[in-house]
Amino acid sequence: MGAREDAIRDALMGRLAAAGSRLPTSTMGRLGRIAGTALRGGRMLAFGGGRKGADGAGEPDIEALAAMVRSLGQLKGVAMKMGQILSYIDLDVPPDMRAALAVLRTHSQAMPFQTVADIVREDLGDRSDDLLAGMSREPVAAASIGQVHRARLPDGTDVAVKVRYPGIDQAIAGDFRTAAAGSRMASLLFPKAHVDEMIAEARERFLAECDYEREAAAQQRFAALFPADPTLVIPAVHEAYGSGRILVTTWMEGDTFERFLEREPSAETRNRIGEALFTFYVGSLFRFGLYNCDPHPGNYVFLEGGRVAVLDHGCTRDFDPAFRARLAGLTRAVHADEREGLHQAFVALGMVQDDGRYDFDTARALVRAFYGPMLRDEVTGIDPDQVISFQSAFRTKMELMKLRLPGEFLFLFRIRFGLMSILARLGARANWHRLEQGFIADL
């Protein structure tokens, strides 16, 4: 991160610390705020992306950037998640705006410590004193669903304590009630599209993130799948201090993604971490049917010895063997790149009807962008220009909406393009093709 980005981050963090923390939960109230924030963001993209001057030149417009980040941070939930995603996936976002949105990966307006303490006491009863006695009053992170405090257990173990914001589940449910109304209109215009399935998939995943007992179980499953990995670390869960609103895990001490890159790690370290992350996301899907859907830079801590800890397991999904087999079939068809094989793979996944009309070239281009560097049987890095941005996807939206993309694809796209963005910034090189082929060999 450069000096300009550091200055933006420091200025915005100070303004977030001073901002109000009340979470709006009414559907209409959130709808108005979301619309206003979207309008503000659109204007910034059109006029300099957070730089002073009509031509987008000059110093960063800190007040405009702060207004956008404050609004997303106060909304939390889906709106804040979109800001996080735009900070690392969409290559068309101007640098100042991306630097501002990157603050949302770990920081937003925090709830008061008294609220945190009240939740801990209400959920843990007699166990709460052990946790609160060693807990810092200031959060180390304030994310989209909850905030994190560092603490020390009575046995001396340093832990991260994640506490859910009051009312965040109602706020997210309200956001999706509005989205569902929009999806019904979209279905009238694009009757072949599975818009409702996409909305339902997103709603289920985001609401599931509000259940910290579910996240604890997912984190323990991942830890059991990677018990002694030399590169990948899944922090231990301390169940005795957990509840639906509280998650306690072993503290991981290390570098952020940006700090790790600033240290200029060796190519060997970058490659090894890149392969480990690829195996964690893509390999876990095909081999175990378990999928972590949230690959953003704020979810990693880079440890001594060239290891990486994956922190957040709230947005996870199980895929049944039948779907994994169909997805493996699509993978093989994309690599073979034969028209009939691709068509049959599209049919098997329900993307098109066997006798239906659709734009084959658009469908082929979409899946080839989805697989990207995995198409080449060679050791290669990932060129950032190859990572599809939201804007370029939108350019073909009229044709894409004629495809019947299954709801499951919503987070498959997120992980693919998110992971590719992470690996591109990491500068990792590997034979991604052969790694993926190994994952699907038995499907």
C-alpha positions as CSV (number, residue, x, y, z in Angstrom):
1,M,0.0,0.0,0.0
2,G,1.5,3.4,-1.0
3,A,1.7,6.6,0.9
4,R,-1.5,8.0,-0.8
5,E,-3.5,4.9,0.1
6,D,-2.1,5.0,3.7
7,A,-3.2,8.7,4.0
8,I,-6.7,7.8,2.8
9,R,-7.0,4.9,5.2
10,D,-5.8,6.9,8.2
11,A,-8.1,9.8,7.5
12,L,-11.2,7.5,7.0
13,M,-10.5,5.4,10.1
14,G,-10.5,8.5,12.2
15,R,-13.8,9.6,10.8
16,L,-15.3,6.2,11.3
17,A,-14.2,6.2,14.9
18,A,-16.1,9.4,15.4
19,A,-19.2,8.5,13.5
20,G,-22.5,7.2,15.0
21,S,-23.0,3.4,15.3
22,R,-26.7,3.0,15.3
23,L,-27.7,0.3,12.8
24,P,-30.8,1.1,10.7
25,T,-33.0,-1.9,10.6
26,S,-36.3,-0.8,9.0
27,T,-36.8,-1.9,5.4
28,M,-37.8,1.6,4.2
29,G,-35.1,3.3,6.1
30,R,-32.4,1.0,4.7
31,L,-33.8,1.2,1.2
32,G,-33.4,5.0,1.2
33,R,-29.9,4.9,2.6
34,I,-28.8,2.2,0.2
35,A,-30.3,4.2,-2.8
36,G,-28.5,7.3,-1.6
37,T,-25.2,5.5,-1.2
38,A,-25.5,3.9,-4.6
39,L,-26.2,7.3,-6.2
40,R,-23.2,8.8,-4.4
41,G,-20.9,6.0,-5.4
42,G,-22.1,6.3,-9.1
43,R,-21.3,10.0,-9.1
44,M,-17.9,9.4,-7.7
45,L,-17.2,6.8,-10.4
46,A,-18.3,9.2,-13.1
47,F,-16.4,12.2,-11.7
48,G,-12.9,11.1,-10.6
49,G,-13.5,8.3,-8.2
50,G,-12.9,10.4,-5.1
51,R,-10.5,12.9,-6.4
52,K,-10.9,16.6,-6.2
53,G,-11.6,18.4,-9.5
54,A,-14.1,17.7,-12.3
55,D,-11.5,15.9,-14.4
56,G,-10.6,13.5,-11.6
57,A,-7.2,14.9,-11.0
58,G,-5.6,16.3,-7.8
59,E,-5.8,15.3,-4.2
60,P,-8.2,12.7,-2.8
61,D,-11.6,14.2,-1.8
62,I,-11.5,12.8,1.8
63,E,-14.9,14.2,2.7
64,A,-16.7,12.6,-0.3
65,L,-14.9,9.3,0.4
66,A,-15.7,9.4,4.1
67,A,-19.4,10.0,3.4
68,M,-19.5,6.9,1.2
69,V,-17.6,4.7,3.6
70,R,-19.6,6.0,6.7
71,S,-22.8,5.2,4.9
72,L,-21.8,1.7,3.9
73,G,-20.3,1.1,7.4
74,Q,-23.4,2.1,9.2
75,L,-25.6,0.0,6.9
76,K,-23.4,-3.1,7.6
77,G,-24.8,-6.4,6.1
78,V,-25.2,-6.7,2.3
79,A,-24.3,-3.1,1.5
80,M,-21.0,-3.2,3.4
81,K,-20.2,-6.6,1.8
82,M,-20.6,-5.1,-1.7
83,G,-18.2,-2.4,-0.7
84,Q,-15.7,-5.0,0.4
85,I,-16.0,-7.0,-2.8
86,L,-15.6,-3.9,-5.0
87,S,-12.4,-3.0,-3.1
88,Y,-10.5,-6.0,-4.5
89,I,-12.4,-7.5,-7.5
90,D,-13.6,-4.7,-9.8
91,L,-10.5,-3.5,-11.6
92,D,-12.4,-0.5,-13.0
93,V,-12.8,1.1,-9.6
94,P,-10.4,4.2,-9.4
95,P,-7.5,3.8,-6.9
96,D,-8.7,6.4,-4.4
97,M,-12.2,4.9,-4.2
98,R,-10.7,1.3,-4.0
99,A,-8.4,2.4,-1.1
100,A,-11.4,3.9,0.7
101,L,-13.6,0.8,0.2
102,A,-10.7,-1.4,1.4
103,V,-11.1,0.2,4.9
104,L,-14.4,-1.7,5.1
105,R,-12.7,-5.0,5.1
106,T,-11.9,-4.6,8.8
107,H,-13.4,-1.4,10.0
108,S,-16.8,0.4,10.2
109,Q,-18.7,2.2,13.0
110,A,-18.3,0.0,16.1
111,M,-21.0,-0.7,18.7
112,P,-20.2,0.5,22.2
113,F,-18.4,-1.9,24.5
114,Q,-21.3,-1.8,26.9
115,T,-23.5,-3.4,24.2
116,V,-20.8,-6.1,23.6
117,A,-20.6,-6.8,27.4
118,D,-24.4,-7.0,27.7
119,I,-24.6,-9.6,24.8
120,V,-21.8,-11.6,26.4
121,R,-23.5,-11.7,29.8
122,E,-26.9,-12.5,28.4
123,D,-25.6,-15.4,26.3
124,L,-22.9,-16.9,28.5
125,G,-24.2,-16.3,32.0
126,D,-21.6,-17.4,34.6
127,R,-19.0,-17.9,31.9
128,S,-19.1,-14.3,30.9
129,D,-16.8,-13.0,33.6
130,D,-14.0,-15.2,32.5
131,L,-14.2,-13.8,29.0
132,L,-14.9,-10.1,29.8
133,A,-12.1,-9.9,32.4
134,G,-9.5,-10.3,29.7
135,M,-11.2,-8.5,26.8
136,S,-10.0,-5.3,25.2
137,R,-12.6,-2.5,25.2
138,E,-11.7,-1.3,21.7
139,P,-12.5,-3.7,18.8
140,V,-9.7,-4.8,16.5
141,A,-12.2,-5.1,13.6
142,A,-15.7,-4.1,12.9
143,A,-17.0,-6.1,10.0
144,S,-20.3,-6.5,8.2
145,I,-22.0,-8.9,10.6
146,G,-20.2,-8.4,13.9
147,Q,-17.1,-6.9,15.5
148,V,-14.0,-8.5,17.0
149,H,-12.3,-7.9,20.3
150,R,-9.0,-9.4,21.5
151,A,-9.2,-11.2,24.8
152,R,-7.2,-13.6,27.0
153,L,-8.9,-16.7,28.6
154,P,-8.1,-17.6,32.2
155,D,-5.6,-20.3,31.0
156,G,-3.6,-17.6,29.2
157,T,-4.8,-18.4,25.7
158,D,-5.1,-15.3,23.5
159,V,-8.4,-15.3,21.6
160,A,-10.5,-13.3,19.1
161,V,-14.0,-12.7,20.3
162,K,-16.5,-12.0,17.5
163,V,-19.9,-10.5,18.7
164,R,-22.9,-10.1,16.3
165,Y,-24.5,-6.7,15.9
166,P,-27.9,-6.5,17.5
167,G,-30.6,-6.4,14.7
168,I,-28.2,-7.3,11.8
169,D,-30.3,-10.4,10.9
170,Q,-33.5,-8.3,10.7
171,A,-31.7,-5.7,8.6
172,I,-30.4,-8.3,6.1
173,A,-33.8,-9.9,5.9
174,G,-35.3,-6.5,5.1
175,D,-32.7,-5.9,2.4
176,F,-33.7,-9.1,0.8
177,R,-37.4,-8.4,1.0
178,T,-36.7,-5.4,-1.2
179,A,-34.4,-7.5,-3.5
180,A,-37.1,-10.1,-3.9
181,A,-39.6,-7.5,-5.1
182,G,-37.0,-6.4,-7.7
183,S,-36.4,-10.0,-8.7
184,R,-40.1,-10.4,-9.6
185,M,-39.9,-7.5,-12.0
186,A,-36.7,-8.8,-13.5
187,S,-38.4,-12.2,-14.0
188,L,-41.0,-10.5,-16.1
189,L,-38.3,-9.0,-18.4
190,F,-36.0,-12.1,-18.4
191,P,-38.3,-15.1,-17.9
192,K,-35.5,-17.6,-18.6
193,A,-33.2,-16.3,-15.9
194,H,-33.2,-17.9,-12.4
195,V,-33.3,-14.5,-10.7
196,D,-35.3,-15.8,-7.8
197,E,-32.9,-18.6,-7.2
198,M,-30.0,-16.2,-7.1
199,I,-31.8,-13.9,-4.6
200,A,-32.8,-16.9,-2.5
201,E,-29.2,-18.3,-2.5
202,A,-27.7,-14.9,-1.4
203,R,-30.4,-14.5,1.3
204,E,-29.7,-18.0,2.7
205,R,-25.9,-17.5,2.7
206,F,-26.0,-14.0,4.3
207,L,-28.5,-14.9,7.0
208,A,-26.5,-18.0,7.8
209,E,-23.5,-15.8,8.5
210,C,-25.5,-14.3,11.4
211,D,-25.5,-17.7,13.2
212,Y,-22.1,-18.0,14.9
213,E,-22.8,-21.5,16.1
214,R,-23.1,-22.5,12.5
215,E,-19.9,-20.7,11.7
216,A,-18.1,-22.5,14.5
217,A,-19.2,-25.8,13.2
218,A,-18.0,-25.0,9.7
219,Q,-14.7,-23.7,11.0
220,Q,-14.2,-27.0,12.9
221,R,-15.0,-29.0,9.8
222,F,-12.4,-27.1,7.8
223,A,-9.8,-27.6,10.6
224,A,-10.5,-31.3,10.5
225,L,-10.0,-31.4,6.7
226,F,-6.6,-29.6,7.0
227,P,-5.3,-30.8,10.3
228,A,-1.6,-30.7,9.7
229,D,-1.2,-28.6,6.5
230,P,2.3,-27.0,6.4
231,T,0.9,-23.8,4.9
232,L,-2.8,-23.4,5.8
233,V,-3.9,-22.7,9.3
234,I,-7.6,-22.8,10.6
235,P,-7.8,-21.2,14.1
236,A,-9.2,-23.4,16.8
237,V,-12.8,-22.8,18.1
238,H,-13.3,-22.4,21.9
239,E,-16.8,-23.8,22.1
240,A,-17.2,-23.2,25.9
241,Y,-17.5,-19.5,25.2
242,G,-19.6,-19.6,22.1
243,S,-23.3,-19.0,21.2
244,G,-25.4,-18.0,18.3
245,R,-24.1,-14.4,18.7
246,I,-20.6,-15.0,20.0
247,L,-17.7,-16.9,18.4
248,V,-14.3,-17.3,20.2
249,T,-11.3,-18.6,18.3
250,T,-7.6,-18.7,18.9
251,W,-5.9,-15.4,18.1
252,M,-3.6,-15.4,15.1
253,E,-0.7,-12.9,15.2
254,G,0.7,-11.9,11.9
255,D,0.6,-9.6,8.9
256,T,-2.3,-8.3,6.9
257,F,-2.4,-9.0,3.2
258,E,-1.0,-5.5,2.4
259,R,1.7,-5.7,5.0
260,F,2.7,-9.2,3.8
261,L,3.1,-7.9,0.2
262,E,5.1,-4.9,1.5
263,R,7.7,-7.3,3.0
264,E,8.3,-8.6,-0.5
265,P,8.1,-12.3,0.2
266,S,10.1,-14.7,-1.9
267,A,8.5,-16.2,-5.1
268,E,8.6,-19.6,-3.4
269,T,6.5,-18.4,-0.5
270,R,4.0,-16.6,-2.8
271,N,3.7,-19.7,-4.9
272,R,3.2,-22.0,-1.9
273,I,0.6,-19.8,-0.3
274,G,-1.2,-19.4,-3.6
275,E,-1.4,-23.2,-4.1
276,A,-2.6,-23.6,-0.5
277,L,-5.4,-21.0,-1.0
278,F,-6.4,-22.6,-4.4
279,T,-6.6,-26.0,-2.7
280,F,-8.6,-24.6,0.2
281,Y,-11.3,-23.0,-2.0
282,V,-11.5,-25.0,-5.2
283,G,-10.2,-28.3,-3.8
284,S,-12.5,-28.3,-0.8
285,L,-15.5,-27.8,-3.2
286,F,-14.7,-30.8,-5.4
287,R,-13.2,-33.1,-2.8
288,F,-15.4,-32.5,0.2
289,G,-18.4,-30.6,-1.1
290,L,-17.6,-27.8,1.4
291,Y,-17.2,-24.3,0.1
292,N,-16.0,-21.1,1.8
293,C,-17.6,-18.3,-0.2
294,D,-15.7,-15.3,1.1
295,P,-12.2,-14.9,-0.2
296,H,-11.4,-11.2,0.6
297,P,-8.0,-9.9,1.8
298,G,-9.3,-9.0,5.3
299,N,-9.9,-12.7,6.1
300,Y,-6.2,-13.7,6.0
301,V,-3.4,-13.4,8.5
302,F,0.1,-14.2,7.2
303,L,2.1,-16.0,9.9
304,E,5.8,-16.6,10.5
305,G,7.3,-19.4,8.4
306,G,5.3,-18.6,5.3
307,R,2.0,-19.8,6.6
308,V,-1.5,-18.3,6.2
309,A,-4.5,-18.4,8.5
310,V,-8.0,-18.2,7.1
311,L,-10.2,-16.5,9.7
312,D,-13.8,-16.2,8.5
313,H,-15.9,-19.2,7.8
314,G,-19.4,-17.7,8.2
315,C,-20.3,-17.7,4.5
316,T,-20.0,-21.4,3.7
317,R,-22.0,-23.8,1.6
318,D,-22.4,-27.6,1.2
319,F,-22.7,-29.0,-2.4
320,D,-24.1,-32.5,-2.9
321,P,-22.2,-35.1,-5.0
322,A,-24.6,-34.8,-7.9
323,F,-23.9,-31.1,-8.4
324,R,-20.2,-31.5,-7.9
325,A,-20.2,-34.2,-10.7
326,R,-22.1,-31.9,-13.0
327,L,-19.7,-29.1,-12.3
328,A,-16.7,-31.4,-12.9
329,G,-18.4,-32.3,-16.2
330,L,-18.5,-28.6,-17.1
331,T,-14.8,-28.3,-16.2
332,R,-13.8,-31.1,-18.5
333,A,-16.0,-29.8,-21.3
334,V,-14.5,-26.3,-21.0
335,H,-11.0,-27.7,-21.2
336,A,-11.9,-29.8,-24.3
337,D,-13.7,-26.8,-25.8
338,E,-15.9,-28.8,-28.2
339,R,-19.3,-27.4,-29.0
340,E,-21.4,-30.5,-28.3
341,G,-19.6,-31.3,-25.1
342,L,-20.1,-27.8,-23.8
343,H,-23.8,-27.8,-24.9
344,Q,-24.4,-31.1,-23.0
345,A,-22.7,-29.7,-19.9
346,F,-24.9,-26.6,-20.1
347,V,-27.9,-28.8,-20.3
348,A,-26.8,-31.0,-17.4
349,L,-26.5,-27.9,-15.2
350,G,-29.8,-26.5,-16.3
351,M,-28.3,-23.5,-17.9
352,V,-30.1,-24.1,-21.2
353,Q,-32.8,-26.4,-22.5
354,D,-31.7,-29.2,-24.9
355,D,-33.8,-27.8,-27.7
356,G,-33.7,-24.1,-26.5
357,R,-32.3,-21.2,-28.4
358,Y,-29.5,-19.3,-26.7
359,D,-26.3,-17.5,-27.7
360,F,-23.7,-20.3,-27.5
361,D,-20.8,-17.9,-28.0
362,T,-21.8,-15.8,-25.0
363,A,-22.2,-18.9,-22.9
364,R,-18.9,-20.3,-24.0
365,A,-17.2,-16.9,-23.3
366,L,-18.7,-16.8,-19.8
367,V,-17.5,-20.2,-18.7
368,R,-14.1,-19.7,-20.3
369,A,-13.8,-16.4,-18.2
370,F,-14.9,-18.4,-15.2
371,Y,-12.0,-20.9,-15.6
372,G,-9.4,-18.3,-16.8
373,P,-5.8,-19.5,-16.1
374,M,-7.0,-23.0,-15.4
375,L,-7.3,-23.5,-19.2
376,R,-3.6,-23.6,-19.7
377,D,-1.6,-26.7,-18.9
378,E,1.5,-24.8,-17.7
379,V,3.0,-23.0,-14.8
380,T,1.7,-19.5,-15.0
381,G,0.8,-16.4,-13.0
382,I,-2.5,-14.7,-13.1
383,D,-2.6,-11.5,-15.1
384,P,-4.9,-8.9,-13.4
385,D,-6.2,-8.0,-16.8
386,Q,-7.6,-11.5,-17.1
387,V,-9.7,-11.2,-14.0
388,I,-13.2,-10.4,-15.2
389,S,-14.6,-7.2,-13.5
390,F,-18.2,-6.6,-12.6
391,Q,-18.3,-3.9,-15.3
392,S,-17.3,-6.2,-18.1
393,A,-19.8,-8.8,-16.9
394,F,-22.5,-6.2,-17.0
395,R,-21.7,-5.4,-20.6
396,T,-23.1,-8.8,-21.6
397,K,-25.9,-8.9,-19.0
398,M,-28.7,-8.9,-21.7
399,E,-27.4,-12.2,-23.1
400,L,-26.4,-13.6,-19.7
401,M,-30.0,-13.1,-18.4
402,K,-31.2,-15.4,-21.2
403,L,-29.2,-18.3,-19.6
404,R,-30.8,-20.2,-16.7
405,L,-27.8,-19.9,-14.4
406,P,-28.4,-22.1,-11.3
407,G,-28.6,-20.2,-7.9
408,E,-25.5,-22.1,-6.8
409,F,-23.5,-20.1,-9.4
410,L,-23.9,-16.9,-7.5
411,F,-21.2,-17.7,-5.0
412,L,-19.2,-19.9,-7.4
413,F,-18.7,-16.7,-9.4
414,R,-17.8,-14.8,-6.3
415,I,-15.2,-17.3,-5.2
416,R,-13.6,-17.7,-8.7
417,F,-13.2,-14.0,-9.5
418,G,-12.4,-13.2,-5.9
419,L,-9.8,-15.9,-5.6
420,M,-8.3,-15.0,-9.0
421,S,-8.0,-11.4,-7.8
422,I,-6.2,-12.5,-4.6
423,L,-3.8,-14.8,-6.5
424,A,-3.1,-12.1,-9.0
425,R,-2.1,-9.6,-6.3
426,L,-0.2,-12.3,-4.5
427,G,1.9,-12.9,-7.7
428,A,1.6,-16.7,-7.2
429,R,2.5,-19.0,-10.1
430,A,1.5,-22.7,-10.4
431,N,0.0,-25.1,-12.8
432,W,-3.6,-24.3,-11.9
433,H,-4.9,-26.6,-14.6
434,R,-3.3,-29.7,-13.2
435,L,-4.3,-28.8,-9.6
436,E,-7.9,-28.5,-10.7
437,Q,-7.7,-31.7,-12.8
438,G,-6.5,-33.5,-9.7
439,F,-9.5,-32.3,-7.7
440,I,-12.0,-33.6,-10.2
441,A,-10.2,-36.9,-11.1
442,D,-12.6,-39.1,-9.0
443,L,-15.9,-37.2,-10.0
